[in-house]
Amino acid sequence: MLGELDDNRRIVICDLEAGVGSVVRVGQADLVLVVAEATTKSIEVARRAVEIAGDGPQVVVIANRVCEEADTAAVRDAVPGCEVIVLPEEPAIARADREGVAPIDVDAGAPGVRAIVALAERVAGGAAVGSSSLSTS
C-alpha cells in the first residue's frame, strides 16, 4: 500500500502491533521509529527490530516512559549506534488517556507532552530527527 503513494512529500504514520514482524513491512519508509520501554521484553523486541531494519530506513529508537537515567541507559545499551530519543514518564499523558482527550489539551507545558510535540514537529517538518531540543541523552 505504501508503495502506491505517488507523492514523495507525504507523511504516513503507521502504529503497528508490537513485535518484529511489523518491521519487514516498512520497505518504502524513510524513517522508522521504534518505541521501547525499559523492560527486558520491550528492549529485546526493539533490539531485534533495529537489527531487522538493517541498513534500510533511518531508525530512531524512542525510550518511552523513562523514569530514571538507568531506563535510558538500558535502552541505549541494547541499540548501539542508534539515535535514542527520550520521552519521560508523564502524569499528564496518563490523565489524558483516562479522560479520553489529547495530552496537549491536559497540560501543553508538561515535559513529556513537549517532548512528543517536538518529535511530531521534527517528523512532520522533514528535519533530521534529534536536531532540535529533543532529549537524546
N, CA, C and O atoms as CSV, one atom per row, in Angstrom:
chain,resi,resn,atom,element,x,y,z
A,1,MET,N,N,0.815,-1.187,0.000
A,1,MET,CA,C,0.000,0.000,0.000
A,1,MET,C,C,0.869,1.266,0.000
A,1,MET,O,O,0.610,2.195,-0.765
A,2,LEU,N,N,1.888,1.302,0.848
A,2,LEU,CA,C,2.733,2.494,0.898
A,2,LEU,C,C,3.445,2.721,-0.422
A,2,LEU,O,O,3.685,3.867,-0.804
A,3,GLY,N,N,3.787,1.654,-1.123
A,3,GLY,CA,C,4.466,1.772,-2.404
A,3,GLY,C,C,3.612,2.411,-3.476
A,3,GLY,O,O,4.137,2.848,-4.500
A,4,GLU,N,N,2.313,2.475,-3.266
A,4,GLU,CA,C,1.402,3.048,-4.248
A,4,GLU,C,C,1.233,4.555,-4.094
A,4,GLU,O,O,0.599,5.187,-4.939
A,5,LEU,N,N,1.775,5.136,-3.053
A,5,LEU,CA,C,1.665,6.582,-2.872
A,5,LEU,C,C,2.483,7.277,-3.945
A,5,LEU,O,O,3.619,6.889,-4.217
A,6,ASP,N,N,1.906,8.300,-4.552
A,6,ASP,CA,C,2.565,8.939,-5.685
A,6,ASP,C,C,3.270,10.241,-5.332
A,6,ASP,O,O,3.835,10.887,-6.215
A,7,ASP,N,N,3.253,10.631,-4.099
A,7,ASP,CA,C,3.834,11.911,-3.714
A,7,ASP,C,C,4.911,11.668,-2.666
A,7,ASP,O,O,4.615,11.207,-1.564
A,8,ASN,N,N,6.148,11.974,-3.003
A,8,ASN,CA,C,7.249,11.744,-2.071
A,8,ASN,C,C,7.179,12.615,-0.830
A,8,ASN,O,O,7.892,12.371,0.143
A,9,ARG,N,N,6.330,13.623,-0.859
A,9,ARG,CA,C,6.250,14.521,0.288
A,9,ARG,C,C,5.211,14.077,1.312
A,9,ARG,O,O,5.016,14.758,2.319
A,10,ARG,N,N,4.559,12.984,1.083
A,10,ARG,CA,C,3.534,12.511,2.012
A,10,ARG,C,C,4.174,11.970,3.283
A,10,ARG,O,O,5.262,11.394,3.276
A,11,ILE,N,N,3.453,12.180,4.359
A,11,ILE,CA,C,3.857,11.611,5.639
A,11,ILE,C,C,2.789,10.608,6.028
A,11,ILE,O,O,1.613,10.952,6.143
A,12,VAL,N,N,3.194,9.393,6.227
A,12,VAL,CA,C,2.284,8.344,6.660
A,12,VAL,C,C,2.833,7.790,7.961
A,12,VAL,O,O,3.988,7.368,8.032
A,13,ILE,N,N,2.005,7.795,8.981
A,13,ILE,CA,C,2.411,7.246,10.268
A,13,ILE,C,C,1.617,5.970,10.491
A,13,ILE,O,O,0.387,5.974,10.447
A,14,CYS,N,N,2.324,4.892,10.728
A,14,CYS,CA,C,1.690,3.593,10.970
A,14,CYS,C,C,2.020,3.155,12.388
A,14,CYS,O,O,3.189,2.998,12.741
A,15,ASP,N,N,1.005,2.960,13.184
A,15,ASP,CA,C,1.188,2.425,14.530
A,15,ASP,C,C,0.966,0.925,14.419
A,15,ASP,O,O,-0.169,0.450,14.422
A,16,LEU,N,N,2.056,0.194,14.322
A,16,LEU,CA,C,1.986,-1.244,14.079
A,16,LEU,C,C,1.994,-2.009,15.393
A,16,LEU,O,O,2.460,-1.509,16.417
A,17,GLU,N,N,1.472,-3.224,15.346
A,17,GLU,CA,C,1.433,-4.045,16.549
A,17,GLU,C,C,2.852,-4.311,17.039
A,17,GLU,O,O,3.819,-4.265,16.279
A,18,ALA,N,N,2.937,-4.587,18.322
A,18,ALA,CA,C,4.243,-4.847,18.916
A,18,ALA,C,C,4.851,-6.108,18.319
A,18,ALA,O,O,4.140,-7.042,17.949
A,19,GLY,N,N,6.143,-6.118,18.235
A,19,GLY,CA,C,6.842,-7.285,17.703
A,19,GLY,C,C,7.654,-6.914,16.486
A,19,GLY,O,O,7.521,-5.819,15.939
A,20,VAL,N,N,8.488,-7.830,16.072
A,20,VAL,CA,C,9.399,-7.537,14.975
A,20,VAL,C,C,8.815,-7.839,13.607
A,20,VAL,O,O,9.378,-7.406,12.601
A,21,GLY,N,N,7.712,-8.563,13.533
A,21,GLY,CA,C,7.110,-8.879,12.242
A,21,GLY,C,C,6.699,-7.642,11.482
A,21,GLY,O,O,6.712,-7.635,10.251
A,22,SER,N,N,6.336,-6.598,12.195
A,22,SER,CA,C,5.901,-5.355,11.561
A,22,SER,C,C,7.026,-4.663,10.811
A,22,SER,O,O,6.781,-3.968,9.825
A,23,VAL,N,N,8.240,-4.845,11.263
A,23,VAL,CA,C,9.375,-4.136,10.678
A,23,VAL,C,C,9.584,-4.526,9.220
A,23,VAL,O,O,10.021,-3.700,8.420
A,24,VAL,N,N,9.285,-5.751,8.869
A,24,VAL,CA,C,9.503,-6.176,7.489
A,24,VAL,C,C,8.530,-5.510,6.525
A,24,VAL,O,O,8.716,-5.597,5.312
A,25,ARG,N,N,7.503,-4.850,7.036
A,25,ARG,CA,C,6.506,-4.197,6.187
A,25,ARG,C,C,6.838,-2.742,5.889
A,25,ARG,O,O,6.021,-2.056,5.275
A,26,VAL,N,N,7.966,-2.255,6.284
A,26,VAL,CA,C,8.287,-0.835,6.143
A,26,VAL,C,C,9.266,-0.579,5.010
A,26,VAL,O,O,10.074,0.346,5.094
A,27,GLY,N,N,9.211,-1.366,3.970
A,27,GLY,CA,C,10.165,-1.284,2.872
A,27,GLY,C,C,10.301,0.083,2.245
A,27,GLY,O,O,11.413,0.463,1.877
A,28,GLN,N,N,9.237,0.839,2.104
A,28,GLN,CA,C,9.276,2.148,1.460
A,28,GLN,C,C,9.530,3.287,2.443
A,28,GLN,O,O,9.587,4.445,2.030
A,29,ALA,N,N,9.681,2.994,3.708
A,29,ALA,CA,C,9.818,4.034,4.727
A,29,ALA,C,C,11.178,4.719,4.655
A,29,ALA,O,O,12.194,4.098,4.341
A,30,ASP,N,N,11.167,6.004,4.953
A,30,ASP,CA,C,12.409,6.760,5.089
A,30,ASP,C,C,12.880,6.771,6.535
A,30,ASP,O,O,14.076,6.856,6.812
A,31,LEU,N,N,11.920,6.683,7.456
A,31,LEU,CA,C,12.207,6.775,8.883
A,31,LEU,C,C,11.329,5.784,9.627
A,31,LEU,O,O,10.122,5.716,9.394
A,32,VAL,N,N,11.933,5.022,10.515
A,32,VAL,CA,C,11.197,4.105,11.374
A,32,VAL,C,C,11.481,4.500,12.818
A,32,VAL,O,O,12.635,4.601,13.234
A,33,LEU,N,N,10.412,4.720,13.571
A,33,LEU,CA,C,10.536,5.000,14.995
A,33,LEU,C,C,10.216,3.713,15.740
A,33,LEU,O,O,9.109,3.186,15.633
A,34,VAL,N,N,11.173,3.215,16.484
A,34,VAL,CA,C,10.992,2.006,17.287
A,34,VAL,C,C,10.816,2.459,18.728
A,34,VAL,O,O,11.695,3.109,19.293
A,35,VAL,N,N,9.683,2.115,19.317
A,35,VAL,CA,C,9.378,2.547,20.682
A,35,VAL,C,C,9.695,1.417,21.648
A,35,VAL,O,O,9.263,0.279,21.462
A,36,ALA,N,N,10.463,1.755,22.690
A,36,ALA,CA,C,10.835,0.757,23.691
A,36,ALA,C,C,10.674,1.335,25.081
A,36,ALA,O,O,11.051,2.478,25.342
A,37,GLU,N,N,10.115,0.538,25.966
A,37,GLU,CA,C,10.101,0.883,27.377
A,37,GLU,C,C,11.235,0.123,28.042
A,37,GLU,O,O,11.802,-0.795,27.448
A,38,ALA,N,N,11.566,0.494,29.258
A,38,ALA,CA,C,12.724,-0.087,29.936
A,38,ALA,C,C,12.368,-1.399,30.627
A,38,ALA,O,O,12.603,-1.571,31.823
A,39,THR,N,N,11.799,-2.319,29.854
A,39,THR,CA,C,11.557,-3.671,30.354
A,39,THR,C,C,12.388,-4.622,29.502
A,39,THR,O,O,12.706,-4.319,28.352
A,40,THR,N,N,12.728,-5.742,30.054
A,40,THR,CA,C,13.557,-6.702,29.329
A,40,THR,C,C,12.927,-7.091,28.000
A,40,THR,O,O,13.602,-7.100,26.970
A,41,LYS,N,N,11.644,-7.410,28.016
A,41,LYS,CA,C,10.965,-7.847,26.792
A,41,LYS,C,C,10.917,-6.731,25.753
A,41,LYS,O,O,11.221,-6.964,24.583
A,42,SER,N,N,10.541,-5.527,26.164
A,42,SER,CA,C,10.432,-4.410,25.230
A,42,SER,C,C,11.784,-4.055,24.621
A,42,SER,O,O,11.881,-3.787,23.424
A,43,ILE,N,N,12.809,-4.054,25.434
A,43,ILE,CA,C,14.150,-3.733,24.943
A,43,ILE,C,C,14.624,-4.793,23.952
A,43,ILE,O,O,15.240,-4.454,22.941
A,44,GLU,N,N,14.351,-6.059,24.219
A,44,GLU,CA,C,14.766,-7.125,23.303
A,44,GLU,C,C,14.022,-7.017,21.974
A,44,GLU,O,O,14.621,-7.206,20.915
A,45,VAL,N,N,12.732,-6.718,22.016
A,45,VAL,CA,C,11.967,-6.545,20.779
A,45,VAL,C,C,12.526,-5.361,19.989
A,45,VAL,O,O,12.657,-5.441,18.767
A,46,ALA,N,N,12.854,-4.272,20.670
A,46,ALA,CA,C,13.423,-3.102,19.993
A,46,ALA,C,C,14.764,-3.450,19.355
A,46,ALA,O,O,15.033,-3.068,18.216
A,47,ARG,N,N,15.596,-4.169,20.085
A,47,ARG,CA,C,16.910,-4.563,19.551
A,47,ARG,C,C,16.743,-5.398,18.283
A,47,ARG,O,O,17.444,-5.184,17.294
A,48,ARG,N,N,15.818,-6.341,18.318
A,48,ARG,CA,C,15.586,-7.188,17.145
A,48,ARG,C,C,14.989,-6.389,15.991
A,48,ARG,O,O,15.328,-6.632,14.832
A,49,ALA,N,N,14.111,-5.446,16.292
A,49,ALA,CA,C,13.516,-4.614,15.237
A,49,ALA,C,C,14.588,-3.787,14.540
A,49,ALA,O,O,14.590,-3.675,13.314
A,50,VAL,N,N,15.494,-3.213,15.315
A,50,VAL,CA,C,16.591,-2.432,14.736
A,50,VAL,C,C,17.463,-3.333,13.872
A,50,VAL,O,O,17.884,-2.936,12.786
A,51,GLU,N,N,17.731,-4.521,14.342
A,51,GLU,CA,C,18.550,-5.477,13.583
A,51,GLU,C,C,17.878,-5.844,12.258
A,51,GLU,O,O,18.539,-5.896,11.221
A,52,ILE,N,N,16.587,-6.096,12.287
A,52,ILE,CA,C,15.853,-6.464,11.071
A,52,ILE,C,C,15.809,-5.303,10.087
A,52,ILE,O,O,15.920,-5.510,8.879
A,53,ALA,N,N,15.646,-4.080,10.594
A,53,ALA,CA,C,15.607,-2.907,9.711
A,53,ALA,C,C,16.922,-2.763,8.960
A,53,ALA,O,O,16.951,-2.260,7.837
A,54,GLY,N,N,18.003,-3.203,9.579
A,54,GLY,CA,C,19.305,-3.212,8.921
A,54,GLY,C,C,19.725,-1.865,8.387
A,54,GLY,O,O,19.628,-0.851,9.078
A,55,ASP,N,N,20.195,-1.861,7.147
A,55,ASP,CA,C,20.693,-0.641,6.524
A,55,ASP,C,C,19.623,0.062,5.704
A,55,ASP,O,O,19.939,0.959,4.923
A,56,GLY,N,N,18.370,-0.324,5.864
A,56,GLY,CA,C,17.272,0.284,5.106
A,56,GLY,C,C,16.974,1.698,5.562
A,56,GLY,O,O,17.806,2.592,5.406
A,57,PRO,N,N,15.803,1.906,6.120
A,57,PRO,CA,C,15.409,3.258,6.516
A,57,PRO,C,C,16.197,3.730,7.734
A,57,PRO,O,O,16.804,2.932,8.447
A,58,GLN,N,N,16.175,5.045,7.958
A,58,GLN,CA,C,16.752,5.589,9.182
A,58,GLN,C,C,15.921,5.052,10.342
A,58,GLN,O,O,14.692,5.107,10.301
A,59,VAL,N,N,16.576,4.537,11.368
A,59,VAL,CA,C,15.882,4.004,12.536
A,59,VAL,C,C,16.246,4.851,13.738
A,59,VAL,O,O,17.422,5.065,14.035
A,60,VAL,N,N,15.221,5.329,14.423
A,60,VAL,CA,C,15.397,6.083,15.655
A,60,VAL,C,C,14.628,5.341,16.740
A,60,VAL,O,O,13.475,4.957,16.542
A,61,VAL,N,N,15.262,5.142,17.873
A,61,VAL,CA,C,14.630,4.429,18.975
A,61,VAL,C,C,14.108,5.444,19.984
A,61,VAL,O,O,14.821,6.354,20.407
A,62,ILE,N,N,12.847,5.263,20.356
A,62,ILE,CA,C,12.217,6.123,21.350
A,62,ILE,C,C,12.230,5.373,22.674
A,62,ILE,O,O,11.595,4.327,22.804
A,63,ALA,N,N,12.948,5.902,23.653
A,63,ALA,CA,C,12.912,5.352,25.007
A,63,ALA,C,C,11.690,5.977,25.673
A,63,ALA,O,O,11.703,7.154,26.032
A,64,ASN,N,N,10.645,5.189,25.833
A,64,ASN,CA,C,9.342,5.688,26.259
A,64,ASN,C,C,9.112,5.461,27.752
A,64,ASN,O,O,9.533,4.451,28.314
A,65,ARG,N,N,8.442,6.415,28.373
A,65,ARG,CA,C,8.057,6.339,29.782
A,65,ARG,C,C,9.279,6.198,30.684
A,65,ARG,O,O,9.280,5.409,31.630
A,66,VAL,N,N,10.304,6.963,30.384
A,66,VAL,CA,C,11.553,6.926,31.137
A,66,VAL,C,C,11.368,7.590,32.497
A,66,VAL,O,O,10.890,8.721,32.591
A,67,CYS,N,N,11.755,6.867,33.551
A,67,CYS,CA,C,11.647,7.395,34.914
A,67,CYS,C,C,13.001,7.823,35.475
A,67,CYS,O,O,13.078,8.722,36.313
A,68,GLU,N,N,14.051,7.182,35.015
A,68,GLU,CA,C,15.378,7.490,35.540
A,68,GLU,C,C,16.423,7.212,34.468
A,68,GLU,O,O,16.139,6.570,33.457
A,69,GLU,N,N,17.615,7.698,34.700
A,69,GLU,CA,C,18.693,7.556,33.720
A,69,GLU,C,C,18.992,6.092,33.407
A,69,GLU,O,O,19.392,5.765,32.289
A,70,ALA,N,N,18.803,5.218,34.380
A,70,ALA,CA,C,19.051,3.794,34.141
A,70,ALA,C,C,18.129,3.245,33.054
A,70,ALA,O,O,18.520,2.343,32.314
A,71,ASP,N,N,16.911,3.779,32.949
A,71,ASP,CA,C,15.991,3.361,31.885
A,71,ASP,C,C,16.573,3.708,30.519
A,71,ASP,O,O,16.588,2.882,29.605
A,72,THR,N,N,17.050,4.940,30.398
A,72,THR,CA,C,17.644,5.387,29.139
A,72,THR,C,C,18.878,4.555,28.808
A,72,THR,O,O,19.067,4.140,27.664
A,73,ALA,N,N,19.705,4.318,29.803
A,73,ALA,CA,C,20.933,3.550,29.590
A,73,ALA,C,C,20.623,2.130,29.126
A,73,ALA,O,O,21.318,1.598,28.260
A,74,ALA,N,N,19.593,1.515,29.691
A,74,ALA,CA,C,19.239,0.145,29.301
A,74,ALA,C,C,18.820,0.083,27.837
A,74,ALA,O,O,19.211,-0.831,27.112
A,75,VAL,N,N,18.025,1.058,27.405
A,75,VAL,CA,C,17.599,1.093,26.005
A,75,VAL,C,C,18.800,1.370,25.107
A,75,VAL,O,O,19.010,0.673,24.114
A,76,ARG,N,N,19.585,2.381,25.452
A,76,ARG,CA,C,20.734,2.764,24.628
A,76,ARG,C,C,21.746,1.623,24.501
A,76,ARG,O,O,22.298,1.401,23.424
A,77,ASP,N,N,21.987,0.912,25.578
A,77,ASP,CA,C,22.949,-0.196,25.540
A,77,ASP,C,C,22.509,-1.307,24.589
A,77,ASP,O,O,23.347,-2.011,24.025
A,78,ALA,N,N,21.195,-1.466,24.411
A,78,ALA,CA,C,20.674,-2.538,23.551
A,78,ALA,C,C,20.749,-2.200,22.070
A,78,ALA,O,O,20.711,-3.095,21.226
A,79,VAL,N,N,20.857,-0.909,21.747
A,79,VAL,CA,C,20.839,-0.484,20.336
A,79,VAL,C,C,22.019,0.437,20.037
A,79,VAL,O,O,21.819,1.592,19.660
A,80,PRO,N,N,23.244,-0.059,20.200
A,80,PRO,CA,C,24.413,0.794,19.966
A,80,PRO,C,C,24.418,1.331,18.537
A,80,PRO,O,O,24.091,0.622,17.585
A,81,GLY,N,N,24.791,2.576,18.416
A,81,GLY,CA,C,24.850,3.202,17.100
A,81,GLY,C,C,23.550,3.838,16.663
A,81,GLY,O,O,23.526,4.568,15.672
A,82,CYS,N,N,22.467,3.579,17.377
A,82,CYS,CA,C,21.176,4.196,17.034
A,82,CYS,C,C,20.972,5.464,17.850
A,82,CYS,O,O,21.392,5.570,19.002
A,83,GLU,N,N,20.316,6.414,17.214
A,83,GLU,CA,C,19.884,7.591,17.954
A,83,GLU,C,C,18.759,7.166,18.888
A,83,GLU,O,O,17.846,6.449,18.481
A,84,VAL,N,N,18.825,7.607,20.135
A,84,VAL,CA,C,17.788,7.304,21.121
A,84,VAL,C,C,17.201,8.620,21.607
A,84,VAL,O,O,17.920,9.492,22.096
A,85,ILE,N,N,15.893,8.752,21.466
A,85,ILE,CA,C,15.178,9.937,21.932
A,85,ILE,C,C,14.389,9.547,23.172
A,85,ILE,O,O,13.722,8.513,23.192
A,86,VAL,N,N,14.469,10.371,24.196
A,86,VAL,CA,C,13.856,10.074,25.483
A,86,VAL,C,C,12.517,10.788,25.627
A,86,VAL,O,O,12.420,12.003,25.458
A,87,LEU,N,N,11.481,9.999,25.944
A,87,LEU,CA,C,10.180,10.553,26.311
A,87,LEU,C,C,9.954,10.184,27.770
A,87,LEU,O,O,9.805,9.005,28.093
A,88,PRO,N,N,9.928,11.177,28.656
A,88,PRO,CA,C,9.816,10.874,30.083
A,88,PRO,C,C,8.425,10.378,30.472
A,88,PRO,O,O,7.434,10.666,29.801
A,89,GLU,N,N,8.378,9.628,31.570
A,89,GLU,CA,C,7.093,9.254,32.166
A,89,GLU,C,C,6.362,10.558,32.477
A,89,GLU,O,O,6.955,11.484,33.030
A,90,GLU,N,N,5.109,10.633,32.134
A,90,GLU,CA,C,4.399,11.907,32.235
A,90,GLU,C,C,2.985,11.705,32.777
A,90,GLU,O,O,2.144,11.110,32.104
A,91,PRO,N,N,2.719,12.197,33.987
A,91,PRO,CA,C,1.376,12.093,34.562
A,91,PRO,C,C,0.291,12.738,33.696
A,91,PRO,O,O,-0.844,12.260,33.679
A,92,ALA,N,N,0.617,13.799,32.989
A,92,ALA,CA,C,-0.385,14.464,32.142
A,92,ALA,C,C,-0.842,13.547,31.009
A,92,ALA,O,O,-1.995,13.614,30.583
A,93,ILE,N,N,0.048,12.700,30.526
A,93,ILE,CA,C,-0.323,11.773,29.453
A,93,ILE,C,C,-1.252,10.687,29.998
A,93,ILE,O,O,-2.226,10.317,29.343
A,94,ALA,N,N,-0.955,10.180,31.186
A,94,ALA,CA,C,-1.828,9.180,31.810
A,94,ALA,C,C,-3.206,9.779,32.085
A,94,ALA,O,O,-4.226,9.126,31.863
A,95,ARG,N,N,-3.233,10.999,32.560
A,95,ARG,CA,C,-4.516,11.670,32.826
A,95,ARG,C,C,-5.311,11.849,31.538
A,95,ARG,O,O,-6.515,11.594,31.507
A,96,ALA,N,N,-4.647,12.281,30.489
A,96,ALA,CA,C,-5.326,12.466,29.200
A,96,ALA,C,C,-5.908,11.147,28.707
A,96,ALA,O,O,-7.019,11.114,28.178
A,97,ASP,N,N,-5.165,10.072,28.877
A,97,ASP,CA,C,-5.648,8.761,28.451
A,97,ASP,C,C,-6.904,8.371,29.235
A,97,ASP,O,O,-7.872,7.877,28.657
A,98,ARG,N,N,-6.885,8.594,30.539
A,98,ARG,CA,C,-8.061,8.284,31.364
A,98,ARG,C,C,-9.270,9.110,30.951
A,98,ARG,O,O,-10.400,8.622,30.971
A,99,GLU,N,N,-9.030,10.364,30.576
A,99,GLU,CA,C,-10.120,11.280,30.226
A,99,GLU,C,C,-10.515,11.203,28.754
A,99,GLU,O,O,-11.511,11.800,28.346
A,100,GLY,N,N,-9.747,10.476,27.965
A,100,GLY,CA,C,-10.067,10.337,26.548
A,100,GLY,C,C,-9.836,11.604,25.744
A,100,GLY,O,O,-10.548,11.877,24.778
A,101,VAL,N,N,-8.833,12.377,26.149
A,101,VAL,CA,C,-8.511,13.616,25.439
A,101,VAL,C,C,-7.037,13.601,25.048
A,101,VAL,O,O,-6.278,12.734,25.482
A,102,ALA,N,N,-6.646,14.557,24.231
A,102,ALA,CA,C,-5.247,14.666,23.811
A,102,ALA,C,C,-4.395,15.199,24.964
A,102,ALA,O,O,-4.828,16.098,25.685
A,103,PRO,N,N,-3.197,14.658,25.143
A,103,PRO,CA,C,-2.324,15.148,26.214
A,103,PRO,C,C,-2.066,16.647,26.143
A,103,PRO,O,O,-1.951,17.306,27.177
A,104,ILE,N,N,-1.974,17.186,24.944
A,104,ILE,CA,C,-1.701,18.617,24.804
A,104,ILE,C,C,-2.848,19.456,25.368
A,104,ILE,O,O,-2.646,20.605,25.760
A,105,ASP,N,N,-4.060,18.874,25.409
A,105,ASP,CA,C,-5.208,19.577,25.974
A,105,ASP,C,C,-5.249,19.502,27.493
A,105,ASP,O,O,-5.973,20.267,28.129
A,106,VAL,N,N,-4.490,18.599,28.078
A,106,VAL,CA,C,-4.432,18.469,29.530
A,106,VAL,C,C,-3.370,19.393,30.101
A,106,VAL,O,O,-3.634,20.140,31.044
A,107,ASP,N,N,-2.161,19.346,29.530
A,107,ASP,CA,C,-1.063,20.187,30.018
A,107,ASP,C,C,-0.012,20.321,28.919
A,107,ASP,O,O,0.930,19.532,28.836
A,108,ALA,N,N,-0.192,21.325,28.089
A,108,ALA,CA,C,0.709,21.531,26.951
A,108,ALA,C,C,2.149,21.798,27.383
A,108,ALA,O,O,3.077,21.585,26.603
A,109,GLY,N,N,2.343,22.259,28.611
A,109,GLY,CA,C,3.682,22.584,29.079
A,109,GLY,C,C,4.393,21.456,29.801
A,109,GLY,O,O,5.550,21.607,30.190
A,110,ALA,N,N,3.725,20.334,29.985
A,110,ALA,CA,C,4.344,19.210,30.688
A,110,ALA,C,C,5.539,18.691,29.879
A,110,ALA,O,O,5.471,18.631,28.652
A,111,PRO,N,N,6.625,18.318,30.553
A,111,PRO,CA,C,7.822,17.876,29.826
A,111,PRO,C,C,7.570,16.742,28.833
A,111,PRO,O,O,8.084,16.784,27.716
A,112,GLY,N,N,6.802,15.748,29.212
A,112,GLY,CA,C,6.521,14.640,28.305
A,112,GLY,C,C,5.704,15.068,27.102
A,112,GLY,O,O,5.918,14.585,25.991
A,113,VAL,N,N,4.769,15.972,27.326
A,113,VAL,CA,C,3.939,16.481,26.231
A,113,VAL,C,C,4.798,17.311,25.285
A,113,VAL,O,O,4.684,17.184,24.066
A,114,ARG,N,N,5.657,18.159,25.846
A,114,ARG,CA,C,6.548,18.968,25.000
A,114,ARG,C,C,7.474,18.077,24.177
A,114,ARG,O,O,7.752,18.377,23.016
A,115,ALA,N,N,7.952,16.986,24.770
A,115,ALA,CA,C,8.842,16.068,24.041
A,115,ALA,C,C,8.113,15.419,22.868
A,115,ALA,O,O,8.691,15.256,21.793
A,116,ILE,N,N,6.857,15.050,23.066
A,116,ILE,CA,C,6.077,14.447,21.978
A,116,ILE,C,C,5.804,15.468,20.884
A,116,ILE,O,O,5.897,15.149,19.698
A,117,VAL,N,N,5.468,16.688,21.272
A,117,VAL,CA,C,5.222,17.744,20.282
A,117,VAL,C,C,6.488,18.002,19.466
A,117,VAL,O,O,6.419,18.138,18.244
A,118,ALA,N,N,7.638,18.070,20.128
A,118,ALA,CA,C,8.900,18.308,19.413
A,118,ALA,C,C,9.198,17.172,18.436
A,118,ALA,O,O,9.648,17.417,17.317
A,119,LEU,N,N,8.951,15.945,18.850
A,119,LEU,CA,C,9.167,14.804,17.961
A,119,LEU,C,C,8.233,14.878,16.759
A,119,LEU,O,O,8.661,14.668,15.624
A,120,ALA,N,N,6.968,15.175,17.002
A,120,ALA,CA,C,5.990,15.277,15.906
A,120,ALA,C,C,6.366,16.384,14.931
A,120,ALA,O,O,6.257,16.206,13.718
A,121,GLU,N,N,6.806,17.518,15.448
A,121,GLU,CA,C,7.206,18.625,14.574
A,121,GLU,C,C,8.396,18.232,13.713
A,121,GLU,O,O,8.461,18.601,12.540
A,122,ARG,N,N,9.330,17.493,14.279
A,122,ARG,CA,C,10.502,17.067,13.520
A,122,ARG,C,C,10.104,16.117,12.401
A,122,ARG,O,O,10.561,16.262,11.267
A,123,VAL,N,N,9.263,15.156,12.714
A,123,VAL,CA,C,8.838,14.190,11.705
A,123,VAL,C,C,8.022,14.893,10.626
A,123,VAL,O,O,8.239,14.658,9.437
A,124,ALA,N,N,7.099,15.744,11.021
A,124,ALA,CA,C,6.234,16.439,10.058
A,124,ALA,C,C,7.001,17.461,9.240
A,124,ALA,O,O,6.685,17.690,8.072
A,125,GLY,N,N,8.007,18.077,9.846
A,125,GLY,CA,C,8.762,19.112,9.158
A,125,GLY,C,C,9.842,18.574,8.252
A,125,GLY,O,O,10.435,19.321,7.474
A,126,GLY,N,N,10.099,17.297,8.346
A,126,GLY,CA,C,11.096,16.696,7.478
A,126,GLY,C,C,12.523,16.940,7.920
A,126,GLY,O,O,13.462,16.519,7.244
A,127,ALA,N,N,12.700,17.620,9.054
A,127,ALA,CA,C,14.056,17.863,9.537
A,127,ALA,C,C,14.604,16.575,10.139
A,127,ALA,O,O,13.856,15.652,10.460
A,128,ALA,N,N,15.891,16.535,10.280
A,128,ALA,CA,C,16.513,15.355,10.864
A,128,ALA,C,C,16.030,15.179,12.288
A,128,ALA,O,O,16.070,16.121,13.080
A,129,VAL,N,N,15.578,13.992,12.620
A,129,VAL,CA,C,15.138,13.714,13.976
A,129,VAL,C,C,16.323,13.893,14.902
A,129,VAL,O,O,17.436,13.463,14.600
A,130,GLY,N,N,16.074,14.528,16.024
A,130,GLY,CA,C,17.126,14.719,17.002
A,130,GLY,C,C,17.898,16.007,16.832
A,130,GLY,O,O,18.792,16.285,17.631
A,131,SER,N,N,17.589,16.810,15.818
A,131,SER,CA,C,18.363,18.033,15.609
A,131,SER,C,C,17.712,19.235,16.278
A,131,SER,O,O,18.089,20.376,16.008
A,132,SER,N,N,16.732,18.988,17.151
A,132,SER,CA,C,16.089,20.095,17.859
A,132,SER,C,C,16.361,19.952,19.339
A,132,SER,O,O,17.410,19.459,19.753
A,133,SER,N,N,15.400,20.391,20.127
A,133,SER,CA,C,15.559,20.341,21.567
A,133,SER,C,C,15.110,19.011,22.152
A,133,SER,O,O,14.912,18.909,23.363
A,134,LEU,N,N,14.947,18.000,21.325
A,134,LEU,CA,C,14.575,16.690,21.837
A,134,LEU,C,C,15.690,16.165,22.717
A,134,LEU,O,O,16.870,16.387,22.448
A,135,SER,N,N,15.304,15.467,23.769
A,135,SER,CA,C,16.292,14.866,24.649
A,135,SER,C,C,16.823,13.600,24.003
A,135,SER,O,O,16.084,12.635,23.804
A,136,THR,N,N,18.083,13.608,23.684
A,136,THR,CA,C,18.710,12.417,23.110
A,136,THR,C,C,19.815,11.920,24.022
A,136,THR,O,O,20.768,11.276,23.584
A,137,SER,N,N,19.667,12.230,25.284
A,137,SER,CA,C,20.709,11.862,26.238
A,137,SER,C,C,20.843,10.388,26.412
A,137,SER,O,O,21.683,9.932,27.187
